[in-house]
Amino acid sequence: MSLIGRLAGSLVKRGRIHVRLPGGREESFGPGGFHEVTIRITDGAALRQLIRKPRLAIGELYMDGRLVIEQGTMLDLLDIVVGSNPWEQGGQRGKTAMSKGLWQDLKGKFRRNLPAASRKNVAHHYDLDDRLYDLFLDPMRQYSCAYFTDPANSLEQAQLDKLAHIAAKLALQPGQRVLDIGCGWGGLAIYLHRVAGVDVLGVTLSTEQLAYAQAWAEREGVSDHVKFELIDYRHVAGTFDRIVSVGMFEHVGAAHYDEFYSSCYRLLKDDGVMLLHTIGKLGGSGSPDPFTDKWIFPGYHIPSLSQMQASSEKYRMIVGDTEILRLHYAYTLRHWLERCEQRRAEIVAIYDERFFRMWEFYLAGGIVMFESGAACNFQVQYLKNRRAVPITRDYMAEAEQRYRATGSPARS
């Protein structure tokens, strides 16, 4: 059996993969009973690249048309491989795993995201052609994990429910001042003002998102209460009753966690409440996925809950509530991928086939990581004073129902 056969044979425990190698030879792996996929590797150099650096090469070769899916889809292929080895049932354990985790933590400390680099990294992804995001996001452009009270819900409903779920955990009161760190296109900030009567400052490092959010607030007639600035969170001045951050912490970098929590402690009033929503790792932290780090989100780091705790505890940020969203992002990504596939011709017209394959691989990879890998989402509420919120969670459920009945801002 070839080297690729020995490697693939140890990974494929369900489904079946047929590989057509350069020169015409074909090999097959897996017991069947699931997806059946046929891939073709176009040249010897591509095969060597795949064997040498599979985590990076599979995406790059697919982008370049040197790994061709002839039967099935890229999602099917990744689902076979990752789904054959779910995080709950595999992975290293004991001393080896602990040593690996410590080494990855140490490497993360040297990945610096200083303000100038952070702005460049944000622009790499969020300052893409504005038309792209309208093709697959919901009307409020929520580019983060939705909240599915029912897996059958539409993406639009799940994103609105996510906003209500987050707002409820902030224990908002009219007239309060809220800081939205990494405000995206402004949907959350405008939503919070609408349902709770709060004033919001949204900060971003994306010039495209800033312009979009400011224009949206103007059209809604709320720009006196909802403002947006192009500024790094580390440079924000003043204090706030509430801080919220959704889908931004992944870009902070492990080397800057202490800096992040120190800044939040400084910015939050003594009786304040903070809600942090982030992609997380179920186990210990690890190195970033090489394809995602190179092509999608340069400089990112996915935290473990223990990493977050280790930094927040230094600044006596009390954890008031923690929720683990295990499968919600998988549902979200499946909606996004389906919409991208339906609008493939339009995305190719904006960019090209290579970009579409890159985007497809990114979304498909995300799905399998949330369905079978170590990825999840954390929602962590932080307090500076243990008496800042009621002693039971009833207030969250009551507010969430109220906010759901209020509705959403108009489309920007």
ChimeraX attribute file (.defattr): number of C-alpha atoms within 10 A of each C-alpha:
attribute: neighborCount
match mode: 1-to-1
recipient: residues
	/A:1	7
	/A:2	8
	/A:3	9
	/A:4	15
	/A:5	14
	/A:6	11
	/A:7	12
	/A:8	17
	/A:9	16
	/A:10	12
	/A:11	17
	/A:12	20
	/A:13	20
	/A:14	20
	/A:15	21
	/A:16	21
	/A:17	26
	/A:18	17
	/A:19	24
	/A:20	19
	/A:21	19
	/A:22	15
	/A:23	10
	/A:24	10
	/A:25	8
	/A:26	13
	/A:27	14
	/A:28	15
	/A:29	21
	/A:30	21
	/A:31	13
	/A:32	14
	/A:33	10
	/A:34	14
	/A:35	17
	/A:36	19
	/A:37	21
	/A:38	19
	/A:39	21
	/A:40	19
	/A:41	22
	/A:42	18
	/A:43	13
	/A:44	12
	/A:45	12
	/A:46	19
	/A:47	20
	/A:48	13
	/A:49	15
	/A:50	20
	/A:51	15
	/A:52	11
	/A:53	11
	/A:54	15
	/A:55	14
	/A:56	18
	/A:57	20
	/A:58	20
	/A:59	25
	/A:60	22
	/A:61	21
	/A:62	19
	/A:63	20
	/A:64	14
	/A:65	16
	/A:66	18
	/A:67	24
	/A:68	19
	/A:69	18
	/A:70	14
	/A:71	16
	/A:72	14
	/A:73	19
	/A:74	22
	/A:75	21
	/A:76	20
	/A:77	23
	/A:78	19
	/A:79	23
	/A:80	25
	/A:81	22
	/A:82	19
	/A:83	21
	/A:84	19
	/A:85	18
	/A:86	16
	/A:87	19
	/A:88	11
	/A:89	8
	/A:90	10
	/A:91	10
	/A:92	10
	/A:93	10
	/A:94	7
	/A:95	9
	/A:96	9
	/A:97	13
	/A:98	13
	/A:99	12
	/A:100	17
	/A:101	17
	/A:102	14
	/A:103	14
	/A:104	16
	/A:105	19
	/A:106	13
	/A:107	14
	/A:108	21
	/A:109	13
	/A:110	12
	/A:111	15
	/A:112	15
	/A:113	20
	/A:114	13
	/A:115	15
	/A:116	10
	/A:117	13
	/A:118	21
	/A:119	18
	/A:120	16
	/A:121	21
	/A:122	20
	/A:123	17
	/A:124	15
	/A:125	14
	/A:126	20
	/A:127	15
	/A:128	11
	/A:129	13
	/A:130	12
	/A:131	11
	/A:132	15
	/A:133	18
	/A:134	12
	/A:135	17
	/A:136	20
	/A:137	20
	/A:138	20
	/A:139	17
	/A:140	21
	/A:141	19
	/A:142	23
	/A:143	19
	/A:144	20
	/A:145	24
	/A:146	24
	/A:147	25
	/A:148	22
	/A:149	12
	/A:150	10
	/A:151	13
	/A:152	9
	/A:153	13
	/A:154	14
	/A:155	23
	/A:156	16
	/A:157	16
	/A:158	23
	/A:159	25
	/A:160	23
	/A:161	22
	/A:162	22
	/A:163	23
	/A:164	28
	/A:165	21
	/A:166	23
	/A:167	22
	/A:168	23
	/A:169	24
	/A:170	23
	/A:171	18
	/A:172	21
	/A:173	12
	/A:174	11
	/A:175	14
	/A:176	16
	/A:177	20
	/A:178	27
	/A:179	27
	/A:180	23
	/A:181	24
	/A:182	24
	/A:183	26
	/A:184	29
	/A:185	27
	/A:186	30
	/A:187	22
	/A:188	28
	/A:189	27
	/A:190	29
	/A:191	25
	/A:192	25
	/A:193	22
	/A:194	20
	/A:195	21
	/A:196	20
	/A:197	17
	/A:198	22
	/A:199	24
	/A:200	27
	/A:201	20
	/A:202	29
	/A:203	24
	/A:204	25
	/A:205	26
	/A:206	26
	/A:207	16
	/A:208	17
	/A:209	23
	/A:210	22
	/A:211	15
	/A:212	17
	/A:213	27
	/A:214	20
	/A:215	16
	/A:216	22
	/A:217	22
	/A:218	14
	/A:219	13
	/A:220	16
	/A:221	11
	/A:222	16
	/A:223	18
	/A:224	10
	/A:225	18
	/A:226	27
	/A:227	21
	/A:228	25
	/A:229	18
	/A:230	16
	/A:231	17
	/A:232	17
	/A:233	20
	/A:234	13
	/A:235	8
	/A:236	16
	/A:237	10
	/A:238	8
	/A:239	18
	/A:240	23
	/A:241	21
	/A:242	25
	/A:243	26
	/A:244	24
	/A:245	22
	/A:246	24
	/A:247	19
	/A:248	19
	/A:249	22
	/A:250	18
	/A:251	20
	/A:252	20
	/A:253	22
	/A:254	29
	/A:255	19
	/A:256	19
	/A:257	20
	/A:258	17
	/A:259	15
	/A:260	19
	/A:261	19
	/A:262	18
	/A:263	17
	/A:264	25
	/A:265	22
	/A:266	16
	/A:267	21
	/A:268	21
	/A:269	18
	/A:270	15
	/A:271	15
	/A:272	23
	/A:273	27
	/A:274	28
	/A:275	25
	/A:276	19
	/A:277	23
	/A:278	23
	/A:279	25
	/A:280	25
	/A:281	23
	/A:282	20
	/A:283	15
	/A:284	20
	/A:285	24
	/A:286	20
	/A:287	16
	/A:288	17
	/A:289	15
	/A:290	16
	/A:291	20
	/A:292	20
	/A:293	15
	/A:294	13
	/A:295	16
	/A:296	18
	/A:297	20
	/A:298	21
	/A:299	23
	/A:300	25
	/A:301	25
	/A:302	25
	/A:303	27
	/A:304	20
	/A:305	19
	/A:306	14
	/A:307	16
	/A:308	16
	/A:309	15
	/A:310	12
	/A:311	19
	/A:312	22
	/A:313	13
	/A:314	11
	/A:315	16
	/A:316	15
	/A:317	22
	/A:318	17
	/A:319	17
	/A:320	21
	/A:321	13
	/A:322	14
	/A:323	11
	/A:324	16
	/A:325	21
	/A:326	16
	/A:327	20
	/A:328	21
	/A:329	24
	/A:330	23
	/A:331	22
	/A:332	25
	/A:333	25
	/A:334	18
	/A:335	17
	/A:336	22
	/A:337	21
	/A:338	14
	/A:339	14
	/A:340	22
	/A:341	14
	/A:342	13
	/A:343	14
	/A:344	18
	/A:345	14
	/A:346	16
	/A:347	21
	/A:348	14
	/A:349	10
	/A:350	14
	/A:351	13
	/A:352	13
	/A:353	17
	/A:354	15
	/A:355	15
	/A:356	21
	/A:357	21
	/A:358	21
	/A:359	19
	/A:360	24
	/A:361	24
	/A:362	19
	/A:363	22
	/A:364	23
	/A:365	23
	/A:366	22
	/A:367	24
	/A:368	24
	/A:369	22
	/A:370	23
	/A:371	21
	/A:372	20
	/A:373	20
	/A:374	21
	/A:375	26
	/A:376	23
	/A:377	25
	/A:378	21
	/A:379	21
	/A:380	20
	/A:381	22
	/A:382	25
	/A:383	24
	/A:384	20
	/A:385	16
	/A:386	14
	/A:387	10
	/A:388	15
	/A:389	18
	/A:390	11
	/A:391	10
	/A:392	7
	/A:393	13
	/A:394	10
	/A:395	14
	/A:396	20
	/A:397	14
	/A:398	11
	/A:399	21
	/A:400	21
	/A:401	14
	/A:402	15
	/A:403	23
	/A:404	17
	/A:405	11
	/A:406	14
	/A:407	14
	/A:408	20
	/A:409	20
	/A:410	13
	/A:411	12
	/A:412	17
